[in-house]
């Protein structure tokens, strides 16, 4: 790959400061935590910095050009000593960017001891630092994109299933509230029957949504290494309204749930609601001397 890497901002007369990593060559790249932006800067460490002229930086960029990620659009540095770069959007469906280790065999990048050639040592050390930083950013952006792509693949009809649950929830609330009206006394058994029907429909809607929610929760769990929060990831997947969906942790869908109903899968919350309604109706019937079931 050939990529021109001009300085985005001209350097001032004092040159460019970039932090020194002072590390020996390693067998694999160090990839740290990702960032969410596709345009960013890497500030220098003022306590461990070296100064490079614009000509030296142009030389470094020329050396590393063949090894830069394919999605990288621009790479430069500003007078403050910050790397600046932008990337084309990642889809998340391609392979994660990986720093090609062939750069270590490149005659212009392979390791030399500082005692052997101090000038080349500092240039190659800076080149390696920039490669690591760029791939760190690229991997972070890819990780976020893969998270979003995975969510898009499993959300499917989740919005429709959630809407169905909310519709049945309102219907159940209406049927339950009706029991408290004077009119319900004249049709008590019929009103109780409608309540039970509404409970059954809500349970079915909750189960249907949980089937989809468990898949979404699995994606959240699998991509926990992303810097994106769950709501942000769902928003990027095209569903900003999903912040109101009831999606529990992945492990809560795999067995008996013992925690608070507030954070439980929808089926557990629904069952708790129905049990509370049944207990209330039974108590009313018992106190009134009537049969509620």
Secondary structure, 3 states (H helix, E strand, C coil): CCCCCCCCCCCCCCCEEEECCCCCCCCCCCCCCCCCCCEEEECCCCCCEEEECHHHHHHHHHHHHHHCCCCEEEEEECCCCCEEEEECCCCCCCCCCCCCHHHHHCCCCCCCCCCCCHHHHHHHHHHHHHHHHHHHHHHHHHHHHHHHHHHHHHHCCHHHHHHHHHHHHHHHHHHHHHCCCHHHHCCHHHHHHHHHHHHHHHHHHHHHHHHHHHHHHHHHHHCCCCCCCHHHHHHHCCCHHHHHCCCCCHHHHCCCCCCCHHHCCHHHHHHHHHHHHHHHHHHHHHHHCCCCC
